[in-house]
Amino acid sequence: MPLSNPPPRRLRLRPGTVLASAVSLALGTPLAQADEPGADTLEAVVVTANRREQNALDVPYNVSTVSGTDLANAGANSLVDMARLMPGVSIPDVGARANSGNSLIIIRGLNVNDPVGSSYLPWGSVPTVSTYIDDVPLFVDLRLDDIQRVEVLRGPQGTLYGSGAVGGTIKMQHNAPDLTHFTAETSANVSRTDHAGAPSYDAHVVLNEPLGDKIGLRLSAGYQRTAGYIGATAATVFGPGQQPVLADPANPLTSAQALAPIAHVDDAHGDNLRLSALWKAAPGWDVNLAYQRQDDQSSGFAHETQGYSYQTAALAPQEPDHRTVNLESMTVTGDVGFATFTSSTSFSSNKDDNTYDESQFLLNFNTPLVYGNYPRATSFFFDTAQDNALTQEFRLTSTAGTDWDYTVGAFFQRQTQHLFQRESIPGFAAWSELPGSAAAANAALQALGQPGNYANFGDFLQTYYGGTRPSALSPTDTNFGYLRLSQFKDRALFGELTRHITPQWQVTGGVRVFWQQFNQSLYQTIPYEGPFNSTLPPPANLTDAAGTTVAQRDQGYHNHTLKFNTSYALNDQMRAYATYSEGFRHGGVNAVPVGTCIFCENASVVPYNSDTVRNYEVGTKGTVGSRLRYSAALYRVDWSDIQIQTFGQSGDPVVVNGRTARSQGLEFEGAARLGAGWSANLGYGYTAARLTQGFSVVDIVPNAFVPSTTLIAGFEGDRLPNVPRQTLTGELNYAASLRPGLDLDAHLSAAYRSDVVTQINNTVAGYMHLGGFTTLNGSLGLGLGTNWHTRLFVNNLGNVRGIVSAGQLFRNDPDPRYNVAYPTRPRTIGLGFDYSFE
C-alpha cells in the first residue's frame, strides 16, 4: 500500500493571480508576468482501449483515463487512490493487509461479495473487473510507480478482454524506455497519521538509459513503509513454541490465557522493482521485455471491533501477511503493411504466505464433545497460496485511414492455483494430555446415557472418534488441514470490425468465441475426529485416522460474447454513441465433500454456473472550445446467474449462484482549464443496483450435529452490497510562476461516497447500513529551478472517520469481538521532495 503522496514531476507551470499573489507577498518575490503558450488548452488524451492508439474522444464508448502526472498531483499511487478520481468506480479501502488479496474493484454496481469475508482466502470466482498491467491480465494491488496512464473501460469488455471483464477493465500502462536521452528521477516522502505510533515514509527512483539508438533500458524501484493506527485491547500473550501464556500458571487445567494490549497491529511495508528494455529490432519492429516484482508485508488488518475507535478486541490480532508478485513479459510489435502485428507473452507468479486469527471459529464450536471446553480458546490458520499463469495473445490491428478497421486475434491462458491451510489451536495438545481434561466430555456423555470415564481429552478423541491424539500429530496442535488445487485453461478467438459509413458515422461489431476448462481437487483432514467425520466410502471419501476427505470435479465451457456499437460525430467537437455488449464469467466447481459427514455440503453447491451480463448504453462526449472536455453516459446492465463468493459449513470458500440483478445509472466526467493557472475536474456517478429475482441456496446436509441451513438468500428488490448509489469526485488545481526559478502548485481534491449496505439482504447476521462520507486531500508545492520540487500535503484533511466496510468475520458469529469495521485512514500530514535531471 502507498504510504504518502508523491510530489508531481517536472511540472510545467504558468502565472496566475489571487493565490500566487498571496504567496508572492509572503515570500517577498514578484510574480512572473509572461504566460506560457498553450497552458490553458486541454491536451488530447490518447488511449489504447481498442488495442490501438486513439484520441479518447474518438473511442465510441465510456473510457476514462488519468495520466501519471495527474496521479502524482492527486497523490494517487495505488488502485484505491486512483478510484477516488473516477466516478462510478468503487474500491473499498480496507488497508494494506486486506487490499493485497482479492480484487475489490466495483464498476457499474456489479458486486454481491463482502470485502470483510474476502480478506482471508483467494476467491474461487474471478473478479467482475479485469485488470491489465500493460498487456498482461493480472490483478495485484499495484504500486502506481512510473505509470504513463491508467485507463478505465466501463461496461463489459468481453470481445477484446475476455471472460473476466463483465463489469469493465482497468489498464495500467507503464512508461516505456526513451531512446533519446538519459534521465533520472528520485523522490522521498515522510508523513504522520493520527493515532499512528511512528511516521510513514517512502523513497523511489527512476533511471532511463539509452544504449545507442536501438536499445534502451528503464529501471524503477521503490520502498514504502506505512505506520499502523489500529491498536489491540486484549490480545493473547504467547511464549516459546507459540504456546499461550497462562493467566494462572498454578492451574494449567482451567486457566485462561494471559491477555495484553498491542499497539499498531496494522503496520505494513513493501518494495517494488521494474526493469524494462526496448529493442528496435528492425524498421517498424519493436521488442519490449519487462520484469516486475512487488513484495508486500503487513502485520495485521486495519479493522476495528464495531463500537470501538481504532481498536480491536480480537484474541490474536497480529496476522502477518507476505505477498510476492513476479511478472515477466515480452511484447513484439511489427508493421506488416496492411496491419500491425502484436505478440504478447507473459508469465506471472503471485505467492502469498499469511496467518490469520481463527479464534472466532473455535469460540463457536468449543463444546464438550468437540474441543472439551478448552479454556484457552485461541486459534490460527497458516495459509500458503500460489497462483501462476502463462498467457499468450496474438493480434492484428489494421492501419488507420481506410473505410474498414479491424482487430483480430487469438488468446491462450493456463492458470494453476493452490491453497494450503493448516489450522492450529495453540496449547491444545499439551492440555489434552492433562489428567481431568476430559471432565466436560465425560459429563456430556453421561447426560446422553453413555459411559464417560476418560482420563483425559486425548483418550476421548482417540477412543470415541477413532481420531488421532493431538499430541501425536506433527506439528502438534494441528486441528485441520486443507489443500485446494485448481487449474483453468482458456482458449479464444476474437475480433472487432468497424465500418466507416461516412466520415461522421461508424458501426462496429465484435465477437469472442472461447473454449474453457476448469477443474478443482480438495484434500481435507480433521485428525481429531478421524473416520467419525468421514462416513462416505472410497473413492468419494477416505476413511482413516486422519479424518481425510477427498473431492475432485471438473467442468468445461464453449460459448461466445457479442458487441455492437455505433457512433455519430454531430460536429467537430461532439460525438454521440450507442452500445450493446455482453460479458461472460466462467463457472466452475467447488471440490467439497458431499454426503452425510459432519462437514459435508449439499451436492447442489458443487457446480456453479457461468454468469452473464447484457449492457445497454448511450452517451455523448466532446469538447467545448479548447478548454472544456466532457463525457456522459446512461446505462443498464442485466446480470444473470450471479456468482456469489461465500463460505460453506466447514468454513471452506465456495461459489454459488443467485438468479438475476440489474444495475442502471449515469456517469459524467468533465475537465476544464479555467484560465490564469486554474484547472478543475469533476465526476459524478449514480448507480441503482438491485436483485430482480429472489433466491435461496441450501447448504448443509442435516445430521446429528448440524441442521439443514440456508447458506445464502436474497429477495427481489434487495440492494447489491457495497455499491454506493452516488459517487462524486472533484479536483481544483492551481499553478503559477512566482519568479524565474520559483514555481507554485496547489491541489485540492474531494471524494464523496454515499451510503452502502454490507449484505445482500437485511435479514442475515452482519447486515449493516453504512452512511456516506466525504474525504478531502490537499497539497501545496514549490518548484525550485528545473530540478527540485517540494510539497506539503494533507490526506483526509477533515479527519473524517467514515466506515468503508463492516461485517462479521464468521457467518452468524455471536461473539462481538469479531464483528469488525474498516475505518478510513485518519488525517495524514506529510512532506515530499523530488529531484530530476537529464
Secondary structure, DSSP 8 states (H G I E B T S, - for coil): ---S----SS------SHHHHHHHHHHT--------TTTTS----EE-TTSS-EEGGGSSS-EEEEEHHHHHHTT--SHHHHHTTSTTEE----HHHHHTSS---EETT-----TTGGGSS--SS--SEEEEETTEE--------SEEEEEEEES--HHHH-TT-SSEEEEEEE----SS--EEEEEEEEEEETT-SS-EEEEEEEEEEEETTTEEEEEEEEEEEE----EEEEEE-B-GGG-B-BSSTT-TTT--B-EEEES-TT-EEEEEEEEEEEEEEETTEEEEEEEEEEEEEESS---EETTSSSEE--SS----EEEEEEEEEEEEEEE-SSEEEEEEEEEEEEEEEEEEE-HHHHHHH--TTTTTT-SS---EEEEEEEEEEEEEEEEEEE-SSSSEEEEEEEEEEEEEEEEEEEEE-TTHHHHHTSTTTTHHHHHHHHHTTS----SSHHHHHHHHS----GGGSSSTTEEEEEEEEEEEEEEEEEEEEEEESSSSEEEEEEEEEEEEEEEEEEEEE-TTTGGGG--S-TTTS--STT-EEEEEEEEEEEEEEEEEEEEEEEETTEEEEEEEEEEEE--EE----BSSSTT-B-GGGSEE--EEEEEEEEEEEEEETTTEEEEEEEEEEEEES-EEEEE-TTS-EEEEE--EEEEEEEEEEEEEEEETTEEEEEEEEEEEEEESS-EEEE-B---SSS---EEEEE-TT-B-TT--SEEEEEEEEEEEEEETTEEEEEEEEEEEE--EESSSSTTSTT--EE--EEEEEEEEEEEETTTEEEEEEEESTT----EEEEEESSTT---GGGEEEEE----EEEEEEEEEE-
